[in-house]
Every structure is written in structure tokens, then in C-alpha cells.
Amino acid sequence: MRRQIPILITTIAGLVFAISYFIPHDPFGESESIFGDWITIVQAFAVWLGALNLLKISFEKISSKSADWPYAAIIVVSLMGTLAVGFYDGYSGMAQDPQISFRDPGTNFDWLYRFIYTPLSATMFSMLAFFVASASYRAFRARNVQATLLLIAGFFVMGGRVPLFDMMISPITDFPVFSWFADWIMTYPNTAGQRAIMIGIALGIMSSSLRIILGIERSHIGGGSG
């Protein structure tokens, strides 16, 4: 029963959502709304479950002095500090000004978000730029026909986004070759590739959903494929 009941709930919820998409009327429309409310409630509990699991894993690393345990300590301090500030602001009832300025950052939680979290996020994305450049260098090697086409397309797309390329070639062609070719690549080949990928993703989602609804895939309840 520990597995049959979750499978039954998953099957009923999946069928209700699937049928209500094609028949958005009662009783399926009302059932979809009820299930949507329950999903929101479960998600709220899942957030706390994820936070408690993160604390559990971090405390285990700290107590065992495993590799990178100082980072686990930073995670615990940051999480607890953010929770404390958020609960304090909510308890004190500080009004949040919708027109937050540099001199008036709003609540203490707003200050943490704008002046600590946002700069750290910008730093991480700045570091990712170097990894993207390294990956691009490896991907743009003309080792075969596909890699050569990727190299040519990337050259024109990047060149079309920089006005300097068109300025250099405009005295010869009197036409923005790079900008036009970049727009053509992004409008036609890129769009066609994205649509093909989206169709493949949609078919994969349908296949996975049917396996879960029919009870064939049971990984969400701790089991494999049945």
C-alpha cells in the first residue's frame, strides 16, 4: 500500500490535468483548480523540506570535517542569517516602499538582496563568461563539416552584433553583410532548429508523463521502472 496509494494519486492527478486541458469545464475544470491548490501547498512544504535537507547535509559535512566543509558552514550561516532577517522584517511590519532608491533600500531583507545577493550573482555570471569562451573555443574548431558550419554561423552572428564589422566592410559592399546574414541565421536556421528541439522535448515529456501516469515509471516513489 505504501506504493499503490502514491501511484493511484499520481494517476488520478495526471489524468485530471490531461483531460481538463481538452475539456476545461466542470467537473474537470473545478478538479484542476482543486488539484492546483493542493500542488501549491505541497510545494510550500517541499521548500522547507529542501531547506532542512540542506541543513542536514551541511551539518554532517561540518561535523565530519569532510572536504570543503568551510563552504558548508558558510551555507548554514547565510541561510540562518537570511531567515532571521526575513522573519524580523515580517514581524516588525516594516513598510516596503515600491520606489526603492539607493539611499532608501527598503527593508533589511531588501538590503541583503540588493547589496549582497545581487553583486554575488553578478560575480558568478562574470566568471561563467570565461567558461563560455573556453567552451566556444573548443566547439568552434573546424574538425568536420558540422563544426565548420557552426564556426561560420558563429562568426557571422557575433560579427553582426558588432557594428565595427559592418563599418569595415561597408565601403566595399555598401551593404551591412554581417548584420543581414546574422539576422537571417537567427530568423530561419536557428528558429527551425529550436522548433525541432521543442518538438522533441514535447514528445519526451508526453512519453515520460504517460509512463508516470500508467505506473510504469516509479522513480518518484523510490522505485525503478515497473
Stockholm file with secondary structure:
# STOCKHOLM 1.0

chainA/1-226         MRRQIPILITTIAGLVFAISYFIPHDPFGESESIFGDWITIVQAFAVWLGALNLLKISFEKISSKSADWPYAAIIVVSLMGTLAVGFYDGYSGMAQDPQISFRDPGTNFDWLYRFIYTPLSATMFSMLAFFVASASYRAFRARNVQATLLLIAGFFVMGGRVPLFDMMISPITDFPVFSWFADWIMTYPNTAGQRAIMIGIALGIMSSSLRIILGIERSHIGGGSG
#=GR chainA/1-226 SS CTTHHHHHHHHHHHHHHHHHHHCCSTTHHHHHHHHHHHHHHHHHHHHHHHHHHHHHHHHHHHHHTCTTHHHHHHHHHHHHHHHHHHHHHHHHTCCCCSSCCSSCCCSHHHHHIIIIIHHHHHHHHHHHHHHHHHHHHHHTCCSSHHHHHHHHHHHHHHHHTSHHHHHHHHHHHSSCHHHHHHHHHHHTHHHHHHHHHHHHHHHHHHHHHHHHHTTSBCGGGTCCBC
#=GC SS_cons         CTTHHHHHHHHHHHHHHHHHHHCCSTTHHHHHHHHHHHHHHHHHHHHHHHHHHHHHHHHHHHHHTCTTHHHHHHHHHHHHHHHHHHHHHHHHTCCCCSSCCSSCCCSHHHHHIIIIIHHHHHHHHHHHHHHHHHHHHHHTCCSSHHHHHHHHHHHHHHHHTSHHHHHHHHHHHSSCHHHHHHHHHHHTHHHHHHHHHHHHHHHHHHHHHHHHHTTSBCGGGTCCBC
//
